Amino acid sequence: MIFAGKRVWQFFLLGNVSLAPGLWLKNIFVPMFGQADWQGRLMSFFMRLMNVIVRGALLMIWLTVVAAIFLVWPIVPLVVVYFLRRSLM
């Protein structure tokens, strides 16, 4: 079970590396494409803000899916044994 918990954490970190909302948040005030005027900074800020919100939500959904799989995984063998015994009777 401890090994499975470590794998869940590794899957969560893999999702974090893939989505990287922290990286977008770190660079939220850096202008994109070298646009240093106020319009470019404003556009970059809101674009990155939306990226942080969407990627953060996707990361939470990913965490929920991984946690659900972790919780269901030990139940699967019991269900298989139950249906096997039921079909043999």
VMD Tcl script that builds the backbone (N, CA, C; Angstrom):
set m [mol new atoms 267]
animate dup $m
set s [atomselect $m all]
$s set {name element resname resid chain x y z} {
  {N N MET 1 A 0.823 -1.192 0.000}
  {CA C MET 1 A 0.000 0.000 0.000}
  {C C MET 1 A 0.870 1.259 0.000}
  {N N ILE 2 A 2.006 1.173 0.700}
  {CA C ILE 2 A 2.917 2.318 0.719}
  {C C ILE 2 A 3.490 2.553 -0.672}
  {N N PHE 3 A 3.824 1.458 -1.373}
  {CA C PHE 3 A 4.327 1.581 -2.740}
  {C C PHE 3 A 3.288 2.246 -3.634}
  {N N ALA 4 A 2.028 1.859 -3.468}
  {CA C ALA 4 A 0.957 2.455 -4.268}
  {C C ALA 4 A 0.807 3.937 -3.942}
  {N N GLY 5 A 0.960 4.293 -2.675}
  {CA C GLY 5 A 0.887 5.702 -2.291}
  {C C GLY 5 A 2.002 6.518 -2.927}
  {N N LYS 6 A 3.193 5.922 -3.006}
  {CA C LYS 6 A 4.306 6.612 -3.666}
  {C C LYS 6 A 4.030 6.789 -5.149}
  {N N ARG 7 A 3.417 5.771 -5.763}
  {CA C ARG 7 A 3.084 5.871 -7.191}
  {C C ARG 7 A 2.037 6.951 -7.442}
  {N N VAL 8 A 1.062 7.065 -6.533}
  {CA C VAL 8 A 0.052 8.119 -6.665}
  {C C VAL 8 A 0.738 9.479 -6.626}
  {N N TRP 9 A 1.660 9.648 -5.692}
  {CA C TRP 9 A 2.378 10.921 -5.582}
  {C C TRP 9 A 3.205 11.182 -6.843}
  {N N GLN 10 A 3.824 10.129 -7.407}
  {CA C GLN 10 A 4.595 10.286 -8.639}
  {C C GLN 10 A 3.695 10.670 -9.809}
  {N N PHE 11 A 2.499 10.073 -9.880}
  {CA C PHE 11 A 1.558 10.442 -10.938}
  {C C PHE 11 A 1.098 11.887 -10.783}
  {N N PHE 12 A 0.874 12.322 -9.551}
  {CA C PHE 12 A 0.500 13.715 -9.309}
  {C C PHE 12 A 1.631 14.651 -9.738}
  {N N LEU 13 A 2.864 14.305 -9.388}
  {CA C LEU 13 A 4.000 15.140 -9.784}
  {C C LEU 13 A 4.176 15.160 -11.297}
  {N N LEU 14 A 3.890 14.038 -11.952}
  {CA C LEU 14 A 3.947 13.991 -13.408}
  {C C LEU 14 A 2.928 14.958 -14.016}
  {N N GLY 15 A 1.725 14.988 -13.447}
  {CA C GLY 15 A 0.722 15.947 -13.904}
  {C C GLY 15 A 1.153 17.376 -13.639}
  {N N ASN 16 A 1.809 17.606 -12.506}
  {CA C ASN 16 A 2.286 18.946 -12.176}
  {C C ASN 16 A 3.377 19.384 -13.145}
  {N N VAL 17 A 4.269 18.468 -13.512}
  {CA C VAL 17 A 5.319 18.800 -14.473}
  {C C VAL 17 A 4.702 19.088 -15.836}
  {N N SER 18 A 3.704 18.321 -16.202}
  {CA C SER 18 A 3.068 18.483 -17.505}
  {C C SER 18 A 2.270 19.780 -17.601}
  {N N LEU 19 A 1.515 20.104 -16.563}
  {CA C LEU 19 A 0.661 21.295 -16.601}
  {C C LEU 19 A 1.385 22.553 -16.119}
  {N N ALA 20 A 2.242 22.429 -15.125}
  {CA C ALA 20 A 3.102 23.493 -14.594}
  {C C ALA 20 A 2.380 24.803 -14.289}
  {N N PRO 21 A 1.322 24.786 -13.450}
  {CA C PRO 21 A 0.675 26.061 -13.124}
  {C C PRO 21 A 1.575 26.981 -12.305}
  {N N GLY 22 A 2.485 26.419 -11.520}
  {CA C GLY 22 A 3.403 27.238 -10.728}
  {C C GLY 22 A 4.358 28.044 -11.594}
  {N N LEU 23 A 4.786 27.463 -12.693}
  {CA C LEU 23 A 5.669 28.166 -13.613}
  {C C LEU 23 A 4.952 29.352 -14.249}
  {N N TRP 24 A 3.699 29.158 -14.630}
  {CA C TRP 24 A 2.921 30.264 -15.193}
  {C C TRP 24 A 2.694 31.352 -14.149}
  {N N LEU 25 A 2.459 30.936 -12.907}
  {CA C LEU 25 A 2.247 31.902 -11.830}
  {C C LEU 25 A 3.532 32.672 -11.530}
  {N N LYS 26 A 4.661 31.995 -11.605}
  {CA C LYS 26 A 5.944 32.648 -11.341}
  {C C LYS 26 A 6.221 33.757 -12.364}
  {N N ASN 27 A 5.814 33.547 -13.594}
  {CA C ASN 27 A 6.087 34.501 -14.670}
  {C C ASN 27 A 4.875 35.348 -15.034}
  {N N ILE 28 A 3.940 35.523 -14.108}
  {CA C ILE 28 A 2.682 36.190 -14.444}
  {C C ILE 28 A 2.877 37.657 -14.847}
  {N N PHE 29 A 3.901 38.326 -14.319}
  {CA C PHE 29 A 4.107 39.738 -14.639}
  {C C PHE 29 A 5.170 39.963 -15.711}
  {N N VAL 30 A 5.712 38.896 -16.268}
  {CA C VAL 30 A 6.703 39.020 -17.336}
  {C C VAL 30 A 5.955 39.170 -18.658}
  {N N PRO 31 A 6.264 40.210 -19.436}
  {CA C PRO 31 A 5.540 40.388 -20.703}
  {C C PRO 31 A 5.878 39.289 -21.712}
  {N N MET 32 A 4.865 38.855 -22.439}
  {CA C MET 32 A 5.051 37.817 -23.452}
  {C C MET 32 A 5.518 38.451 -24.758}
  {N N PHE 33 A 6.306 37.712 -25.515}
  {CA C PHE 33 A 6.762 38.105 -26.851}
  {C C PHE 33 A 7.518 39.429 -26.853}
  {N N GLY 34 A 8.086 39.835 -25.724}
  {CA C GLY 34 A 8.857 41.071 -25.667}
  {C C GLY 34 A 8.014 42.328 -25.775}
  {N N GLN 35 A 6.711 42.224 -25.578}
  {CA C GLN 35 A 5.816 43.385 -25.636}
  {C C GLN 35 A 5.867 44.103 -24.294}
  {N N ALA 36 A 6.680 45.144 -24.193}
  {CA C ALA 36 A 6.884 45.827 -22.916}
  {C C ALA 36 A 5.941 47.012 -22.727}
  {N N ASP 37 A 5.117 47.334 -23.722}
  {CA C ASP 37 A 4.170 48.444 -23.544}
  {C C ASP 37 A 3.015 47.990 -22.654}
  {N N TRP 38 A 2.175 48.926 -22.240}
  {CA C TRP 38 A 1.129 48.595 -21.262}
  {C C TRP 38 A 0.092 47.639 -21.842}
  {N N GLN 39 A -0.187 47.729 -23.145}
  {CA C GLN 39 A -1.151 46.807 -23.745}
  {C C GLN 39 A -0.610 45.373 -23.741}
  {N N GLY 40 A 0.666 45.238 -24.068}
  {CA C GLY 40 A 1.281 43.913 -24.068}
  {C C GLY 40 A 1.353 43.316 -22.676}
  {N N ARG 41 A 1.674 44.149 -21.688}
  {CA C ARG 41 A 1.735 43.670 -20.309}
  {C C ARG 41 A 0.350 43.269 -19.809}
  {N N LEU 42 A -0.658 44.068 -20.147}
  {CA C LEU 42 A -2.027 43.761 -19.721}
  {C C LEU 42 A -2.509 42.458 -20.364}
  {N N MET 43 A -2.262 42.327 -21.641}
  {CA C MET 43 A -2.656 41.108 -22.359}
  {C C MET 43 A -1.925 39.884 -21.796}
  {N N SER 44 A -0.635 40.028 -21.540}
  {CA C SER 44 A 0.155 38.923 -20.989}
  {C C SER 44 A -0.340 38.531 -19.607}
  {N N PHE 45 A -0.666 39.522 -18.777}
  {CA C PHE 45 A -1.137 39.235 -17.425}
  {C C PHE 45 A -2.418 38.415 -17.458}
  {N N PHE 46 A -3.408 38.863 -18.237}
  {CA C PHE 46 A -4.685 38.146 -18.260}
  {C C PHE 46 A -4.565 36.784 -18.947}
  {N N MET 47 A -3.716 36.695 -19.946}
  {CA C MET 47 A -3.507 35.400 -20.608}
  {C C MET 47 A -2.885 34.397 -19.634}
  {N N ARG 48 A -1.897 34.850 -18.892}
  {CA C ARG 48 A -1.254 33.955 -17.925}
  {C C ARG 48 A -2.163 33.667 -16.744}
  {N N LEU 49 A -2.967 34.636 -16.343}
  {CA C LEU 49 A -3.919 34.404 -15.256}
  {C C LEU 49 A -4.907 33.303 -15.642}
  {N N MET 50 A -5.423 33.359 -16.855}
  {CA C MET 50 A -6.343 32.317 -17.317}
  {C C MET 50 A -5.628 30.961 -17.394}
  {N N ASN 51 A -4.378 30.972 -17.840}
  {CA C ASN 51 A -3.602 29.730 -17.889}
  {C C ASN 51 A -3.427 29.132 -16.506}
  {N N VAL 52 A -3.136 29.968 -15.511}
  {CA C VAL 52 A -2.961 29.480 -14.139}
  {C C VAL 52 A -4.266 28.887 -13.626}
  {N N ILE 53 A -5.379 29.562 -13.865}
  {CA C ILE 53 A -6.679 29.082 -13.380}
  {C C ILE 53 A -7.042 27.748 -14.039}
  {N N VAL 54 A -6.943 27.683 -15.350}
  {CA C VAL 54 A -7.327 26.464 -16.075}
  {C C VAL 54 A -6.381 25.310 -15.743}
  {N N ARG 55 A -5.085 25.577 -15.749}
  {CA C ARG 55 A -4.127 24.511 -15.458}
  {C C ARG 55 A -4.220 24.051 -14.005}
  {N N GLY 56 A -4.501 24.973 -13.086}
  {CA C GLY 56 A -4.697 24.583 -11.688}
  {C C GLY 56 A -5.928 23.703 -11.520}
  {N N ALA 57 A -7.016 24.060 -12.221}
  {CA C ALA 57 A -8.231 23.243 -12.163}
  {C C ALA 57 A -7.982 21.859 -12.764}
  {N N LEU 58 A -7.270 21.813 -13.880}
  {CA C LEU 58 A -6.948 20.518 -14.488}
  {C C LEU 58 A -6.065 19.675 -13.578}
  {N N LEU 59 A -5.165 20.321 -12.860}
  {CA C LEU 59 A -4.310 19.587 -11.922}
  {C C LEU 59 A -5.136 19.015 -10.770}
  {N N MET 60 A -6.129 19.759 -10.297}
  {CA C MET 60 A -6.996 19.247 -9.229}
  {C C MET 60 A -7.854 18.086 -9.734}
  {N N ILE 61 A -8.321 18.171 -10.974}
  {CA C ILE 61 A -9.075 17.063 -11.569}
  {C C ILE 61 A -8.173 15.837 -11.692}
  {N N TRP 62 A -6.935 16.039 -12.127}
  {CA C TRP 62 A -5.974 14.945 -12.235}
  {C C TRP 62 A -5.725 14.306 -10.872}
  {N N LEU 63 A -5.581 15.125 -9.834}
  {CA C LEU 63 A -5.374 14.602 -8.483}
  {C C LEU 63 A -6.581 13.783 -8.033}
  {N N THR 64 A -7.786 14.235 -8.348}
  {CA C THR 64 A -8.998 13.507 -7.984}
  {C C THR 64 A -9.056 12.150 -8.685}
  {N N VAL 65 A -8.719 12.122 -9.964}
  {CA C VAL 65 A -8.735 10.865 -10.721}
  {C C VAL 65 A -7.702 9.885 -10.161}
  {N N VAL 66 A -6.505 10.372 -9.899}
  {CA C VAL 66 A -5.447 9.501 -9.375}
  {C C VAL 66 A -5.818 8.987 -7.985}
  {N N ALA 67 A -6.386 9.844 -7.144}
  {CA C ALA 67 A -6.800 9.417 -5.800}
  {C C ALA 67 A -7.940 8.400 -5.879}
  {N N ALA 68 A -8.872 8.589 -6.816}
  {CA C ALA 68 A -9.971 7.637 -6.972}
  {C C ALA 68 A -9.448 6.270 -7.411}
  {N N ILE 69 A -8.509 6.265 -8.330}
  {CA C ILE 69 A -7.912 4.995 -8.758}
  {C C ILE 69 A -7.193 4.330 -7.590}
  {N N PHE 70 A -6.499 5.118 -6.781}
  {CA C PHE 70 A -5.796 4.590 -5.610}
  {C C PHE 70 A -6.769 3.959 -4.624}
  {N N LEU 71 A -7.936 4.566 -4.442}
  {CA C LEU 71 A -8.911 4.039 -3.493}
  {C C LEU 71 A -9.664 2.826 -4.038}
  {N N VAL 72 A -9.865 2.757 -5.343}
  {CA C VAL 72 A -10.612 1.655 -5.953}
  {C C VAL 72 A -9.714 0.432 -6.175}
  {N N TRP 73 A -8.426 0.649 -6.347}
  {CA C TRP 73 A -7.500 -0.434 -6.678}
  {C C TRP 73 A -7.560 -1.626 -5.719}
  {N N PRO 74 A -7.589 -1.448 -4.392}
  {CA C PRO 74 A -7.656 -2.617 -3.503}
  {C C PRO 74 A -9.004 -3.342 -3.555}
  {N N ILE 75 A -10.043 -2.693 -4.013}
  {CA C ILE 75 A -11.374 -3.292 -4.050}
  {C C ILE 75 A -11.543 -4.212 -5.259}
  {N N VAL 76 A -10.813 -3.964 -6.322}
  {CA C VAL 76 A -10.970 -4.724 -7.566}
  {C C VAL 76 A -10.749 -6.227 -7.366}
  {N N PRO 77 A -9.706 -6.686 -6.688}
  {CA C PRO 77 A -9.560 -8.144 -6.499}
  {C C PRO 77 A -10.721 -8.760 -5.722}
  {N N LEU 78 A -11.248 -8.041 -4.741}
  {CA C LEU 78 A -12.387 -8.560 -3.984}
  {C C LEU 78 A -13.618 -8.716 -4.874}
  {N N VAL 79 A -13.834 -7.766 -5.746}
  {CA C VAL 79 A -14.978 -7.837 -6.666}
  {C C VAL 79 A -14.798 -8.997 -7.640}
  {N N VAL 80 A -13.592 -9.199 -8.127}
  {CA C VAL 80 A -13.320 -10.306 -9.044}
  {C C VAL 80 A -13.573 -11.644 -8.356}
  {N N VAL 81 A -13.081 -11.801 -7.147}
  {CA C VAL 81 A -13.297 -13.043 -6.399}
  {C C VAL 81 A -14.780 -13.249 -6.138}
  {N N TYR 82 A -15.491 -12.209 -5.780}
  {CA C TYR 82 A -16.930 -12.313 -5.519}
  {C C TYR 82 A -17.673 -12.807 -6.757}
  {N N PHE 83 A -17.415 -12.203 -7.906}
  {CA C PHE 83 A -18.124 -12.605 -9.114}
  {C C PHE 83 A -17.673 -13.980 -9.608}
  {N N LEU 84 A -16.430 -14.340 -9.369}
  {CA C LEU 84 A -15.962 -15.674 -9.725}
  {C C LEU 84 A -16.691 -16.731 -8.903}
  {N N ARG 85 A -16.770 -16.518 -7.608}
  {CA C ARG 85 A -17.476 -17.466 -6.733}
  {C C ARG 85 A -18.956 -17.519 -7.088}
  {N N ARG 86 A -19.516 -16.378 -7.409}
  {CA C ARG 86 A -20.940 -16.318 -7.745}
  {C C ARG 86 A -21.222 -17.067 -9.053}
  {N N SER 87 A -20.322 -16.961 -10.024}
  {CA C SER 87 A -20.551 -17.634 -11.306}
  {C C SER 87 A -20.328 -19.148 -11.205}
  {N N LEU 88 A -19.503 -19.584 -10.266}
  {CA C LEU 88 A -19.248 -21.017 -10.114}
  {C C LEU 88 A -20.350 -21.728 -9.344}
  {N N MET 89 A -21.175 -21.008 -8.637}
  {CA C MET 89 A -22.241 -21.637 -7.849}
  {C C MET 89 A -23.499 -21.798 -8.636}
}
mol reanalyze $m
mol bondsrecalc $m
mol representation Tube
mol addrep $m
